[in-house]
Amino acid sequence: MASGTTFRQREIVLGLFPFDDKNEFMKRPCVIVSNEIYNLNHNTFIAIPITSKIRNFEDSIIIDDDDLEEGHLVKKSEILPFKIFTINKSLMLKSIGMISLETAKE
């Protein structure tokens, strides 16, 4: 991520996620849930993973392009709010969309 650039709450971002051994990374999407004040004042984001392997978990949210204000999903996907995490800003690669406010309230 470029210096001085930040992602916004509800933004879907492609990030590098470390494997258990932390020597290799996988590219995976997530949605930023931390607010703009947090995002401007910390070196991390609070985020929730998104997967295209839909399992219909009880607390998950299924999304597709109709649930976005901007951007495009390659596949219908599932947001997994029970797997909330923090990730260093330097591991975020690019924005791929913005979840609508209506969907975010779910």
N, C-alpha and C positions, 0 to 999 in steps of 0.2 A: 504494500500500500504506500502511496506517495506521502511524503511528509506533509502534515497539515491537512490531509484528506481524512474524512471520517465517513462512516456509513451511518444510516439513520435507523431509528426504531422501525420495525416492520419490513426492513429491507432483506431480501434474500441474497445471500452472498456465497460465492464459491470460495472455500477455504482449504488449507492443507491441514489434515488431521493426522497426528502421529499414531503409528501402530504402538502396541504395548511396549516394544523394545525402544521406542522413540528414535530409532535410527532411520526409519523410512516413513514416508507420508502418503496419504491417499487424498485425492481431491473429492470433497463432498460439499453439498449445499447445506446451509443453515439459515435460520431467520434470526435477525438481531432483535432482542427484546429489551436490552438496556436503553434508557432514554438518552436524549442528546446531551444533557448535562454530564451524565456519567461518561458517555462516549468521548466527549471533549477533554475530560479530566483524568482519564485512566489509560493505561497501555493495553487494556483488555476490553473485550466486548462480552456481554452476557448473551448467550445464544441458545437456540434449540435446534437439534438436528432435523433434517428432512430426508426422507427416503422414498424411492420409487417402488420399493418392495412393500406393497400395502398388505398389512396384516389385520387392519381394523381393530387396533387396541382400543380398549374402553375409553381412555382419555385422549385419544389422538384426534387430529383434525385432518380430513381428506381435502386436498386442494387440487385445482386445475387452473387453466388460464382464466376462467371466469371469475376466479377469486383474487386476481391481481389487478392493481391499478396501472401497472406498467410491467413490461418484460414478458418473458415467455418461459414456460416449463417444458422440458423435453417430454415428460410423461406426467400423468396424474400421480400425485405424491401424497405422502402422509407426514404430517408434523407430529413429532414425538415430545410433547411438553414435559413428560415425566423424566426426560433425559437432559435437563437444563445443565449448562456448563459455561465456563469462561474460556476464552481463547485469546491469545496474544494478537494484537492488531497486525503484526508483521506476517502472520500466517494467512491473512485474508487476501485473496487474489483479485476478485472483481465482483461487481454487482450483477445479478441476473434478473432482478425484478423487485417489485414492491407489493406486499400483501395489502389488500383493501382494508380500510378501517373496520368495515362490517365483519369481515372474516377474522380480523385480529381480536375482536371483542368476544369471539367464541371461546 
